[in-house]
Amino acid sequence: MSEERKPAIILLGHGSRVQQASEDMEKIAAALRDRYGYPRVACCFMSRLGPHVPETLRSLVAAGETSILVIPYFLHTGLHLRLDIPELLQREAQKHPGVRIRLGAHLGYDDVLVGLVHRRVLASLEAVDVREMVLPPRSSFPVPPGQHEFVPMSPEEARRYAAERGLDQ
């Protein structure tokens, strides 16, 4: 594939209140540029700290990109992959009529991940008991105004929630 035909790539992650949470994804973006010759690879996030999808798309379009491929940096096919991301990209695509914006495949299952998880298991066999861990104070990671902490929900609660709202399919 010639360089002028390669699309700009957006790695789209979930987002976090932890400033350094995106460092590994940034390393992946740099490796895609360096190893595979993608001239523009940007990282952005669905929530919390930015950059977010609208500003990332604007930046790439302003740089002259006319073909953008969004790769969801997600393992599992949850609501973000099924609805949130496609809806968001459809809304944003309306703002950039001359730009081809495609939603690529998420990370999902890959046999390479089995090997990676095995490497992590081996690397973690000597880890300390969780009771010995020293954690930073939760106040170090404030929740932005209008947002909430994670709220756990059992599968039964999720089914009931969906049924009450006519969301079950």
Secondary structure, DSSP 8 states (H G I E B T S, - for coil): --GGGS-EEEEEE---SSGGGGHHHHHHHHHHHHHH--S-EEEEESSSSS-BHHHHHHHHHHTT--EEEEEE--SS--HIIIIIHHHHHHHHHHT-TTSEEEE---S---HHHHHHHHHHHHHHTT---GGG-----GGGS---TT--------HHHHHHHHHHTT---
